[in-house]
Amino acid sequence: MNEHAIVRLGSIKDVDSFRKHLQSLQLVLPCDRELVRGDESPLRWPLLRGPLKICNRIAVQPMEGWDGSADGNPTELTIRRWKRFGRSGAGLIWGGEAVAVSEQGRANPNQLVIAVHTEKGLARLRQALIDEHRRTVGCADGVIIGLQLTHSGRYCRPNLHRRNEPHIVYHHPILDGRLGLTPDYPLLTDSEIERIIEDFHRAALLAWRVGFDFVDIKHCHGYLAHELLSAHTRKGPYGGSFKNRTRFLREVVQGVRSLAPGLEIGVRLSAFDSIPFRPDSNRSPNTKPGPGVPEMRDELLPYRWGFGVNENNPTEMDLSETLGFVALLEQFGIRLVNLTAGSPYYNRLCAGI
């Protein structure tokens, strides 16, 4: 890819520039010339889907928080951020940020945790958002607030920011090396995965008790549930076939529906992976960081360590299983689906990470 073709959307300041950018990408995407404001704006229209009644079309996407306390509670900085979510007027708050279902499953030592000892703190966080939304908009009707539940799997760092404590479900021929994992590094056992599923059940029940409208069963960016989707080489009930690789989702959903029948469920999904990339060795170290190159080796084909990937050319998508997964969500009555792609851990700029 020509790096000069990469354009930051934030640098596009008007409609004509946006249209030209679409043209350069040879994309056909309808785009109004005039920005409609106020009550006439489509972004202000409510959205009704079954029992879900969202007051407008504006959403706050989930992110990864780095300012919780050591025991997983919100701090004043966390509350300030959630107040700003409320001040935005958005009708859908998709989790605000990822909240670990156990202390061991945190991606950093300051990530929020959902547990009995954080229940009051999470309730305060939710209420601060609602109060701020009400002050800004005049009411809080139709605001849907979720909590993104996560276990960081391969990318756990629960105790020190610079110390990886991975929980992996299979050995990856590239990512293991990046984390310094030896071939005999232990995999999560089936019983350990079952206990993590129980952690999700417990967390969802707590979220329901606190008053959240839905929980997101996070399946993206290489974290545990997403890695299970690519566990082609794993033996046993959580690996191999598509049915086995989606067993985690099914068992989490069944438990949540049983324990918290009034709680909606969402899923944020990385629709496809890619083979991990490394810095381009042909680039001068004195140049700015730029696009990397895939860590392709002939012995890795067919590529059996990805989801939504063409196994014969893993830099290309193959969305057949992705569509199967979305069909499964529809079968489960899951109306809240948030699509992203890839994994930030798969990319390395020339400057290195």
C-alpha positions as CSV (number, residue, x, y, z in Angstrom):
1,M,0.0,0.0,0.0
2,N,1.2,3.5,-0.8
3,E,1.5,5.2,2.6
4,H,0.6,8.5,1.0
5,A,-2.9,7.1,0.4
6,I,-3.5,6.8,4.1
7,V,-5.6,9.8,5.2
8,R,-6.6,10.7,8.7
9,L,-10.4,11.3,8.6
10,G,-9.9,14.0,11.2
11,S,-8.0,16.0,8.6
12,I,-11.0,16.1,6.3
13,K,-12.8,19.4,7.2
14,D,-15.6,19.7,4.6
15,V,-18.0,17.6,2.5
16,D,-16.2,18.2,-0.8
17,S,-12.9,17.0,0.7
18,F,-14.7,13.9,1.9
19,R,-16.2,13.2,-1.5
20,K,-12.9,13.5,-3.1
21,H,-11.4,11.1,-0.6
22,L,-14.1,8.6,-1.4
23,Q,-13.4,9.0,-5.1
24,S,-9.7,8.4,-4.6
25,L,-10.6,5.1,-2.9
26,Q,-13.1,4.2,-5.7
27,L,-15.8,3.9,-3.1
28,V,-19.5,4.7,-3.6
29,L,-20.9,6.1,-0.4
30,P,-24.0,8.4,-0.4
31,C,-23.1,11.7,1.3
32,D,-25.4,14.7,1.8
33,R,-24.0,18.0,0.8
34,E,-25.7,20.0,3.5
35,L,-25.4,19.2,7.2
36,V,-28.8,19.1,8.8
37,R,-28.8,20.5,12.4
38,G,-31.0,20.6,15.4
39,D,-34.2,18.5,15.7
40,E,-34.2,17.8,12.0
41,S,-30.9,16.0,12.1
42,P,-31.1,12.2,11.5
43,L,-28.7,11.8,14.4
44,R,-31.5,13.1,16.7
45,W,-34.0,10.5,15.6
46,P,-34.9,7.7,18.1
47,L,-34.1,4.1,17.3
48,L,-36.5,1.4,18.2
49,R,-35.5,-2.3,18.0
50,G,-37.8,-4.6,19.9
51,P,-37.5,-3.8,23.6
52,L,-34.6,-1.4,22.9
53,K,-35.6,2.3,22.7
54,I,-32.6,4.5,22.1
55,C,-33.3,8.2,22.2
56,N,-30.9,9.2,19.3
57,R,-28.4,7.8,16.9
58,I,-25.2,9.0,18.7
59,A,-23.1,6.4,20.4
60,V,-20.0,6.4,22.6
61,Q,-17.7,3.6,21.6
62,P,-15.9,1.4,24.3
63,M,-12.3,2.0,25.0
64,E,-9.7,0.6,27.4
65,G,-9.5,2.6,30.7
66,W,-6.1,3.2,32.4
67,D,-7.2,5.3,35.4
68,G,-9.0,2.9,37.8
69,S,-7.7,2.2,41.2
70,A,-5.4,-0.7,42.1
71,D,-8.4,-2.7,43.3
72,G,-10.5,-2.1,40.1
73,N,-12.7,0.7,41.4
74,P,-13.4,3.9,39.4
75,T,-11.4,6.9,40.5
76,E,-12.4,10.6,40.2
77,L,-10.7,10.6,36.8
78,T,-12.9,7.7,35.6
79,I,-16.0,9.5,36.9
80,R,-15.0,12.7,35.1
81,R,-14.7,10.8,31.8
82,W,-18.1,9.2,32.3
83,K,-19.7,12.5,33.1
84,R,-18.4,13.7,29.7
85,F,-20.1,10.7,28.1
86,G,-23.3,12.0,29.7
87,R,-22.7,15.5,28.6
88,S,-22.3,14.4,25.0
89,G,-26.0,13.6,24.9
90,A,-25.3,10.3,23.2
91,G,-28.2,7.8,23.4
92,L,-26.1,4.7,23.4
93,I,-23.2,4.3,25.7
94,W,-21.5,1.1,24.5
95,G,-19.7,0.1,27.7
96,G,-17.8,3.3,28.2
97,E,-14.7,1.1,28.6
98,A,-13.7,-2.5,29.0
99,V,-14.3,-3.9,32.5
100,A,-12.5,-7.1,33.5
101,V,-14.5,-10.0,34.8
102,S,-11.6,-10.9,37.2
103,E,-8.5,-9.2,38.5
104,Q,-6.3,-11.7,36.6
105,G,-8.0,-10.8,33.4
106,R,-7.1,-7.2,33.3
107,A,-5.2,-5.7,30.4
108,N,-3.4,-3.2,32.7
109,P,-3.2,-2.7,36.5
110,N,-5.6,0.3,36.4
111,Q,-8.4,-1.3,34.4
112,L,-11.8,-1.5,36.1
113,V,-12.9,-4.8,37.5
114,I,-16.5,-5.9,38.1
115,A,-16.8,-7.6,41.5
116,V,-18.7,-7.4,44.7
117,H,-16.1,-4.9,46.1
118,T,-16.6,-2.6,43.1
119,E,-20.3,-2.8,42.8
120,K,-21.0,0.6,44.6
121,G,-18.2,2.3,42.6
122,L,-19.7,1.1,39.3
123,A,-23.2,2.2,40.4
124,R,-21.8,5.6,41.2
125,L,-20.1,5.7,37.8
126,R,-23.4,4.9,36.0
127,Q,-25.4,7.4,38.0
128,A,-22.9,10.2,37.3
129,L,-23.3,9.7,33.6
130,I,-27.1,9.7,33.9
131,D,-27.2,12.8,36.0
132,E,-24.9,14.7,33.6
133,H,-27.0,13.6,30.6
134,R,-30.1,14.8,32.3
135,R,-28.5,18.2,33.1
136,T,-27.4,18.6,29.5
137,V,-30.5,17.3,27.6
138,G,-33.3,17.8,30.2
139,C,-34.2,14.2,30.7
140,A,-32.5,10.8,30.7
141,D,-35.3,8.8,28.9
142,G,-34.0,6.5,26.2
143,V,-30.3,6.5,27.3
144,I,-29.0,2.9,27.0
145,I,-25.9,2.2,29.0
146,G,-23.9,-1.0,28.8
147,L,-20.8,-2.5,30.3
148,Q,-18.2,-4.1,28.2
149,L,-17.1,-7.3,29.9
150,T,-13.7,-8.6,29.0
151,H,-10.9,-11.0,29.8
152,S,-7.7,-10.0,28.2
153,G,-6.3,-13.5,27.6
154,R,-3.0,-13.3,25.8
155,Y,-2.6,-9.6,26.7
156,C,-3.2,-9.7,30.5
157,R,-1.1,-7.3,32.5
158,P,-2.9,-7.2,35.8
159,N,0.0,-6.3,38.1
160,L,2.6,-4.3,36.3
161,H,2.3,-2.3,33.1
162,R,5.4,-3.8,31.6
163,R,4.9,-7.4,32.8
164,N,2.9,-9.7,30.5
165,E,1.0,-12.5,32.3
166,P,-0.7,-14.2,29.3
167,H,-3.6,-16.6,29.4
168,I,-3.5,-18.3,26.0
169,V,-5.8,-20.8,24.4
170,Y,-3.4,-22.0,21.7
171,H,0.2,-21.4,20.6
172,H,0.6,-18.8,17.9
173,P,3.7,-19.1,15.7
174,I,4.3,-15.4,15.6
175,L,2.6,-13.8,18.7
176,D,4.2,-16.3,21.1
177,G,7.6,-15.0,20.1
178,R,6.6,-11.4,20.7
179,L,5.6,-12.2,24.3
180,G,8.6,-14.5,24.8
181,L,6.5,-17.6,25.3
182,T,8.2,-21.0,25.0
183,P,6.6,-24.0,23.2
184,D,5.8,-25.5,26.6
185,Y,4.1,-22.4,28.0
186,P,0.8,-23.8,29.4
187,L,-2.5,-23.3,27.7
188,L,-5.7,-22.5,29.5
189,T,-7.4,-25.8,30.3
190,D,-11.0,-26.5,29.4
191,S,-11.9,-26.3,33.1
192,E,-10.1,-22.9,33.4
193,I,-12.1,-21.6,30.4
194,E,-15.3,-22.9,32.1
195,R,-14.4,-20.9,35.2
196,I,-13.9,-17.8,33.1
197,I,-17.3,-18.3,31.6
198,E,-18.7,-18.4,35.2
199,D,-16.8,-15.1,35.8
200,F,-18.8,-13.6,32.9
201,H,-22.0,-15.0,34.3
202,R,-21.3,-13.5,37.7
203,A,-20.2,-10.2,36.2
204,A,-23.4,-9.9,34.1
205,L,-25.5,-10.5,37.2
206,L,-23.7,-7.7,39.0
207,A,-24.1,-5.4,36.0
208,W,-27.9,-6.1,36.0
209,R,-28.1,-5.5,39.7
210,V,-26.3,-2.2,39.4
211,G,-28.8,-1.1,36.7
212,F,-26.9,-1.4,33.4
213,D,-29.1,-2.0,30.4
214,F,-26.8,-4.5,28.6
215,V,-23.5,-6.2,28.8
216,D,-21.1,-6.6,25.8
217,I,-19.4,-10.0,25.6
218,K,-16.2,-8.6,24.1
219,H,-15.0,-10.6,21.0
220,C,-12.4,-8.3,19.5
221,H,-8.8,-7.2,19.2
222,G,-7.1,-10.5,20.1
223,Y,-8.5,-10.8,23.7
224,L,-9.6,-14.1,25.1
225,A,-13.1,-14.6,23.5
226,H,-11.7,-13.3,20.1
227,E,-8.7,-15.6,20.3
228,L,-11.0,-18.5,20.9
229,L,-12.7,-17.7,17.5
230,S,-9.3,-18.5,15.8
231,A,-8.5,-21.6,17.9
232,H,-8.4,-23.9,14.9
233,T,-5.4,-25.8,16.2
234,R,-6.8,-26.3,19.8
235,K,-8.0,-29.7,20.8
236,G,-11.2,-30.4,22.8
237,P,-14.6,-28.6,23.1
238,Y,-13.3,-25.1,22.6
239,G,-11.2,-25.5,19.5
240,G,-11.2,-26.9,16.0
241,S,-14.7,-26.7,14.5
242,F,-16.7,-23.5,14.1
243,K,-19.2,-24.9,16.6
244,N,-16.5,-25.5,19.2
245,R,-14.8,-22.1,18.6
246,T,-18.1,-20.3,19.3
247,R,-19.0,-22.5,22.3
248,F,-17.6,-19.8,24.7
249,L,-20.2,-17.3,23.3
250,R,-23.1,-19.8,23.5
251,E,-22.3,-20.8,27.1
252,V,-21.8,-17.2,28.2
253,V,-25.1,-16.1,26.6
254,Q,-27.0,-19.1,28.0
255,G,-25.8,-18.3,31.6
256,V,-26.5,-14.6,31.3
257,R,-30.0,-15.2,30.0
258,S,-30.7,-17.6,32.9
259,L,-29.3,-15.4,35.7
260,A,-30.3,-12.0,34.4
261,P,-33.3,-12.4,32.1
262,G,-34.0,-8.7,31.8
263,L,-30.4,-7.8,30.7
264,E,-29.7,-7.2,27.0
265,I,-26.6,-8.6,25.5
266,G,-24.3,-7.0,22.9
267,V,-21.1,-8.2,21.2
268,R,-18.3,-6.2,19.8
269,L,-16.6,-8.3,17.2
270,S,-13.4,-8.0,15.2
271,A,-14.9,-9.0,11.8
272,F,-11.5,-10.2,10.5
273,D,-7.9,-10.6,11.6
274,S,-4.8,-10.5,9.5
275,I,-1.4,-12.1,9.8
276,P,0.7,-10.0,12.3
277,F,2.9,-7.3,10.7
278,R,6.4,-6.3,11.6
279,P,8.4,-3.2,10.8
280,D,9.6,-2.9,7.2
281,S,13.4,-3.6,7.3
282,N,13.8,-1.8,4.0
283,R,12.8,1.5,5.6
284,S,15.5,3.8,7.0
285,P,15.5,4.0,10.8
286,N,15.7,7.8,10.4
287,T,12.3,8.0,8.6
288,K,9.0,8.4,10.3
289,P,7.1,5.3,11.4
290,G,5.1,3.8,8.5
291,P,3.3,0.8,7.2
292,G,4.8,-2.5,8.2
293,V,5.0,-5.8,6.2
294,P,3.2,-9.1,7.0
295,E,5.3,-11.7,8.8
296,M,4.7,-14.2,6.0
297,R,6.6,-17.4,5.7
298,D,5.8,-20.3,3.4
299,E,5.6,-22.8,6.3
300,L,2.7,-20.8,7.8
301,L,0.4,-21.7,4.9
302,P,-2.3,-22.7,5.2
303,Y,-2.7,-20.0,7.9
304,R,-4.6,-21.6,10.8
305,W,-4.3,-18.9,13.4
306,G,-6.9,-16.3,12.3
307,F,-10.6,-15.5,12.1
308,G,-12.2,-14.0,9.0
309,V,-8.9,-14.7,7.2
310,N,-8.2,-16.3,3.8
311,E,-6.0,-19.1,5.0
312,N,-4.2,-19.3,1.7
313,N,-3.4,-15.6,1.7
314,P,-3.8,-14.2,5.3
315,T,-3.5,-10.6,4.2
316,E,-7.0,-11.0,2.6
317,M,-10.3,-11.3,4.3
318,D,-12.6,-14.3,4.2
319,L,-15.9,-13.3,5.9
320,S,-17.7,-16.6,5.6
321,E,-17.2,-17.5,9.2
322,T,-17.8,-13.8,10.2
323,L,-21.2,-14.0,8.6
324,G,-21.9,-17.3,10.3
325,F,-21.0,-15.7,13.7
326,V,-23.4,-12.7,13.0
327,A,-26.1,-15.2,12.1
328,L,-25.5,-16.9,15.4
329,L,-26.0,-13.6,17.2
330,E,-29.2,-13.1,15.4
331,Q,-30.3,-16.6,16.4
332,F,-29.6,-15.7,20.0
333,G,-31.7,-12.5,19.7
334,I,-28.6,-10.3,20.2
335,R,-29.6,-6.9,18.6
336,L,-26.5,-4.9,19.7
337,V,-23.6,-5.8,17.4
338,N,-20.5,-3.5,17.2
339,L,-18.1,-4.3,14.4
340,T,-14.4,-3.5,14.4
341,A,-11.5,-5.3,12.8
342,G,-8.0,-6.7,13.4
343,S,-5.9,-6.3,16.5
344,P,-3.6,-3.4,17.6
345,Y,-1.2,-6.1,18.8
346,Y,-0.8,-7.4,15.3
347,N,0.7,-4.2,14.0
348,R,4.2,-2.9,14.5
349,L,5.4,0.4,13.1
350,C,8.9,1.0,12.0
351,A,9.6,2.7,15.3
352,G,8.5,-0.6,17.0
353,I,6.1,-1.3,19.9
